[in-house]
C-alpha cells in the first residue's frame, strides 16, 4: 500500500473520487494527511433510565448497545462551545462528511495538539473503502481536574489515505451516507446474539470464511 501525499489527495479530490463536504480549506491540507474539524453534534452517554421494573443502569460499553436511547444528544449552534468535564467520555461528530473510493482505505489519527490538551480519541481506526458520511469520534478528557473547552470547527484529528493493491467491494456500515444521529439506531446483530448466548461454536461454524 502507498500513502497519498498532498498532490495525490488533491488529484483524487479533483476527480471527485475523494470527497469532503464542506470543502477543505487551506488550514486542513497537510503534506500527507488532511485535518478534520469538530462538528456540532455531541452525544453524552446516559448512565440510567426508568423502566417498568424501576431505575436500571445503562451499560453503553456493551458493543451491541450503541443506539440513541443510550445518549443525550446535543446539537450546538454557531458560536456555542462544549465543556468536556474531567474524565468525561462523549461521542462527537466531524464537521465534514467524507467520501472514500473503493481502491483506498483511510486511517484516522488524533492531532498531537489534541493529545497535548489531555484528550484522547479512544477508538480511532480504519475508515472502510467506499464509505460516505460523517465520522463519529469517541473522545475523553483524561485530566483529573481540568475542563477542556471544545469549539465546533477546531481541527481535532487527521485522516491518512492509503491506496489498496486492488479495489474491494464496499461494505456498507450503519453510518453510510447518514449523520451520526441516524446511524446510532437500535441494532442487535446476529453476531451479538450468538456471543451473548455463549454459542461461539455456532458462530464459527455458520459464519466461517469460505
C-alpha positions in Angstrom: 0.0 0.0 0.0 1.1 3.6 -0.7 0.1 6.6 1.4 -1.2 9.5 -0.7 0.6 12.8 -0.5 -1.0 16.3 -0.8 -0.6 16.1 -4.6 -2.3 12.7 -4.8 -5.1 13.8 -2.4 -5.9 16.9 -4.5 -5.8 14.9 -7.7 -8.4 12.4 -6.2 -10.5 15.3 -4.9 -10.4 17.0 -8.4 -11.7 13.7 -9.9 -14.4 13.6 -7.2 -13.1 10.2 -6.1 -12.2 11.5 -2.6 -14.8 14.0 -1.3 -15.2 16.4 1.6 -18.4 18.3 2.5 -18.0 21.1 3.3 -14.9 21.5 1.0 -11.4 21.6 2.5 -9.8 24.9 3.5 -6.1 25.7 3.3 -5.5 25.0 7.0 -6.6 21.4 6.7 -4.4 20.0 4.0 -1.1 18.6 5.2 1.8 17.1 3.3 0.4 13.5 3.6 -2.8 13.9 5.6 -6.0 16.0 6.0 -7.1 17.6 9.3 -10.8 17.1 10.1 -12.8 19.6 12.1 -15.0 19.1 15.0 -18.7 19.1 14.2 -21.8 20.4 16.1 -23.2 17.1 17.4 -22.3 15.8 20.8 -23.6 12.6 22.4 -23.3 12.2 26.1 -23.7 8.6 27.5 -26.6 8.2 29.9 -26.0 6.0 32.9 -29.5 5.1 33.9 -33.2 5.1 32.8 -36.6 4.3 34.1 -38.3 1.1 33.0 -41.4 -0.8 34.2 -39.1 -2.6 36.6 -37.7 0.6 38.1 -34.4 2.5 37.7 -31.9 0.5 35.6 -28.3 1.2 34.7 -27.3 1.6 31.1 -24.2 -0.3 30.1 -23.3 1.5 26.9 -19.9 -0.2 26.8 -21.7 -3.3 25.7 -20.9 -3.3 22.0 -24.4 -4.1 20.7 -26.0 -1.1 22.6 -24.7 1.9 20.6 -28.1 3.5 20.0 -29.8 6.8 20.5 -31.7 5.6 23.7 -28.3 5.4 25.5 -27.2 9.0 24.8 -28.3 12.6 25.4 -27.9 14.3 22.0 -26.7 17.9 22.0 -26.7 20.0 18.8 -24.7 23.2 19.3 -25.5 26.4 17.5 -22.9 28.6 15.8 -20.9 30.4 18.4 -21.5 27.9 21.1 -18.9 25.6 22.7 -18.9 22.4 24.7 -17.1 22.0 28.1 -15.8 18.5 28.4 -15.6 17.7 32.1 -12.6 15.9 33.8 -12.7 12.1 32.9 -15.8 12.6 30.8 -16.4 10.5 27.7 -18.6 11.6 24.8 -19.1 10.9 21.1 -18.7 13.8 18.7 -19.2 14.2 15.0 -16.8 15.5 12.4 -17.8 18.7 10.7 -17.0 17.1 7.3 -18.8 14.2 5.6 -16.2 12.3 3.7 -16.2 10.0 0.6 -13.6 7.2 0.2 -13.3 5.3 -3.1 -13.2 1.5 -3.2 -9.5 1.4 -4.0 -8.4 3.4 -1.0 -8.7 2.9 2.8 -8.3 5.7 5.3 -6.8 5.8 8.8 -7.8 8.3 11.5 -5.3 9.7 14.0 -5.6 12.3 16.7 -3.7 15.5 16.2 -0.7 16.0 18.5 -2.3 19.2 19.7 -5.4 17.2 20.8 -3.3 14.9 22.9 -1.4 17.8 24.5 -4.8 19.1 25.8 -5.2 15.9 27.8 -7.7 14.5 25.3 -7.7 11.1 23.7 -9.6 9.8 20.7 -10.0 6.3 22.1 -11.3 4.3 19.2 -10.0 5.9 16.1 -9.0 3.5 13.4 -9.8 2.3 9.8 -12.3 4.0 7.6 -13.6 1.4 5.1 -13.2 1.7 1.4 -16.4 3.0 -0.2 -17.6 4.8 3.0 -19.5 8.0 2.6 -20.7 10.1 5.6 -19.7 11.8 8.8 -17.3 10.2 11.2 -18.1 9.5 14.9 -15.2 10.1 17.3 -15.2 8.8 20.9 -13.3 11.5 22.9 -12.3 11.5 26.5 -10.9 14.2 28.9 -8.1 12.3 30.6 -7.3 15.1 33.1 -8.5 14.7 36.7 -9.4 18.4 37.4 -9.3 20.4 34.1 -12.3 21.3 31.9 -11.3 21.2 28.2 -13.4 23.5 26.1 -14.2 22.2 22.6 -15.2 24.5 19.8 -17.0 23.3 16.7 -14.8 23.9 13.8 -11.5 23.3 15.5 -9.2 20.8 14.0 -9.3 17.7 16.1 -7.9 14.7 14.1 -6.3 13.9 10.8 -7.0 11.3 8.1 -4.4 9.5 6.1 -5.3 7.8 2.8 -3.7 4.5 1.7 -4.1 3.0 -1.8 -5.0 -0.7 -1.9 -3.3 -3.2 -4.1 -6.7 -3.8 -5.7 -10.3 -2.3 -5.4 -12.6 -4.0 -2.9 -16.4 -4.3 -2.7 -17.5 -1.6 -0.3 -19.1 -2.9 3.0 -21.9 -0.5 3.9 -21.9 0.4 7.6 -24.9 1.7 9.5 -23.4 5.2 9.3 -23.0 5.1 5.5 -24.4 8.3 4.0 -26.1 9.2 7.3 -25.3 11.7 10.0 -24.3 10.2 13.3 -27.7 10.5 14.9 -29.3 8.5 12.2 -26.5 5.9 12.5 -26.9 5.1 16.2 -30.3 3.4 15.9 -31.1 0.2 17.8 -29.5 -2.8 16.3 -28.9 -6.2 17.8 -26.9 -8.2 15.2 -26.8 -11.9 14.8 -23.2 -11.9 16.0 -24.2 -10.2 19.2 -27.0 -12.7 20.0 -24.6 -15.6 19.5 -21.9 -14.1 21.7 -24.4 -13.3 24.5 -25.6 -16.9 24.4 -22.0 -18.1 24.6 -22.5 -20.0 21.4 -19.1 -19.4 19.8 -19.0 -22.8 18.1 -22.2 -22.0 16.2 -20.9 -18.5 15.3 -17.7 -20.0 13.9 -19.4 -22.9 12.1 -22.2 -20.9 10.5 -20.1 -17.9 9.6 -16.8 -19.5 8.5 -14.8 -17.6 5.9 -15.1 -19.6 2.6 
